[in-house]
Amino acid sequence: MTKEEQIVQLESQLTGDMFMDLKDEIHRLKLECVGGSCSIDDPECETCGS
């Protein structure tokens, strides 16, 4: 399964208690797709648009 397919699958599960865990996983996969990194201190992640 490609990273893009994993993102779509995770986005379809964004409900309830798992919301933040899934958002973090989606963020990580998007960063891997573009080969970028994100600083936790940066309020706007320019790499993935979060």
Rosetta blueprint (number, residue, H / E / L):
1 M L
2 T L
3 K H
4 E H
5 E H
6 Q H
7 I H
8 V H
9 Q H
10 L H
11 E H
12 S L
13 Q L
14 L L
15 T L
16 G H
17 D H
18 M H
19 F H
20 M H
21 D H
22 L H
23 K H
24 D H
25 E H
26 I H
27 H H
28 R H
29 L H
30 K H
31 L H
32 E H
33 C H
34 V H
35 G L
36 G L
37 S L
38 C L
39 S L
40 I L
41 D L
42 D L
43 P L
44 E L
45 C L
46 E L
47 T L
48 C L
49 G L
50 S L
